[in-house]
Amino acid sequence: MSPTALPAAAVPEHGHVTFLGAGPGDPGLLTLRAVEALAHADVLVVEHEVLDVVRTHARPGVTVVNAETGPSDPLPGTVAPLAAVVDGASTTVADPAVRDAAHLVMEAARGGRRVVRAVSGDPGLDTYAAAEMLACAAAGVPFEVVPGVAAAVGVPAYAGVPLRDAQGADVRFVDARTASDRCWTEVGASDGTVVVSTTLDSVAAAAGELVSAGRKPDTPLTVTVAGTTTRQRTWSATLGTIAQTLKQAKVLPSPEGGRPVIAVVGERSAPAQRDQLAWFESKPLFGWKVLVPRTKEQAASLSDQLRSYGAVPHEVPTIAVEPPRTPQQMERAVKGLVTGRYEWIAFTSVNAVKAVREKFEEYGLDARAFAGIKVAAVGEQTAKALVAFGVKPDLVPSGEQSAAGLLEDWPPYDPVFDPIDRVFLPRADIATETLVAGLIELGWEVDDVTAYRTVRASPPPAETREAIKGGGFDAVLFTSSSTVRNLVGIAGKPHNVTVIACIGPATAKTAEEHGLRVDVMAPEPSALKLAEALADFGVRRRTAALEAGDPVTRPSERRPGARRRRAT
């Protein structure tokens, strides 16, 4: 436990408040202490832009309070709230005069509740949380502060703009909304780095203030919007040219001109330096919206890998898993496990692990029932599901993660060393016969048991279907022929600007049969290798654009009629 954490028994009767900095946008910038506080919160008081950053770390049933509008329902997918935020008898619910954030925080803390007041950036630099802290102190409500990464520090780091170097520099932070004439005069007279928090349509005015105060018009300047997120975009200019740069980029005028930005003024923001240090925006799939047509359980690790390349994965289940129509065969096989009928059990999917685990729980069994039985897993993801169940597999393919790869490493039956010659194979109703035939050839008897059925999933929301057919996705990853057939069946055919990536030749053939042009193919049948191949495609595409002097765009930003090029 953190030395600042409060044990449950120590929470005072009038509650406890944690003022928590959620950082500038990237959920990965939350501190360990922030995650710990969120996991124990009874109530979250948050602004809308912070909710997506903190929600995954909140426990089920936590009550969410919008700092702008007041109490609301618990997080989607959670159980009913454990505590109401405002007492049902209170007259303050409809009284806008007292519905400020400080009042909401203290109402939420009543009755010994743990409250997390989450703000963007850092509580002490990016917001005016001090007023809420003073209100808690005056009311005798104990509180703590969990610092966060301030936008003025985090955003330049993600934009590739260091604020200091080996020679050192004076760094000034200015909030253009509240800066006085004296403030502009002081920073204008210095030659240090100036970090300006402002809005997109006020950048030119802030630049004008600095020039009027003495800064040279040719001083380098970078402007970053949506910093630390996959929507991040940075423009390089000078104090004298920034207005024209934003106009030429068709950024302004815009109805979104009020979006917050971080502008860095000084030699350290020079474009030549940023070209080498812009690590975030130069990720191979930066900002790409990638469709992952798999179930959430199957897509988790693949989506994580895509995020590491800068992509925005969008998971769309194409199949649903249901129990077998006749469960008796599965029931007999599980009983056979316990009575010593099998030498091996082979798992060919995460769903197979889940099906056996559910049957175990139905009978009151646990992982100890596998004692004396050798366990095989078709690949790393299946092996991880087994480990989570409490079972360490004895065999995982050393090469290709497939039925063929499993057979390469599977030992032949030896009547001297193997007391039992039977293998239990729980699998889907549509599985191929490759593994069964291979095991029989190696001398094993196989109980090939339908553990679950795969059926076509329900269609995704209309918005997603329109994005698929209208070119709203930059790429789609197909991990099997069934994902091709099912996606086209429930959502329609992806637009011709969308990059099509397939896990292998069979999947690619199915895609082509459905009128899709395959751009990327994995070098081996692995979902993670498929993501790597798409990232390599993104690198080649980015390099080609830069060498041609063209702007780097995403596939969805291309003209619908533009020719598409097959990956080499």
Beta strands, then each sheet from edge to edge (+ up, - down):
strand 1: 16-21
strand 2: 43-46
strand 3: 63-66
strand 4: 70-71
strand 5: 114-119
strand 6: 143-146
strand 7: 171-175
strand 8: 193-199
strand 9: 220-225
strand 10: 233-238
strand 11: 260-265
strand 12: 289-292
strand 13: 312-315
strand 14: 319-322
strand 15: 344-347
strand 16: 374-377
strand 17: 422-428
strand 18: 445-456
strand 19: 475-478
strand 20: 499-502
strand 21: 520-521
sheet 1: 4+ 3- 2- 5- 1- 6-
sheet 2: 7+ 8+ 11- 9+ 10-
sheet 3: 13+ 12+ 19+ 20+ 21+
sheet 4: 14+ 18- 17- 15- 16-
end
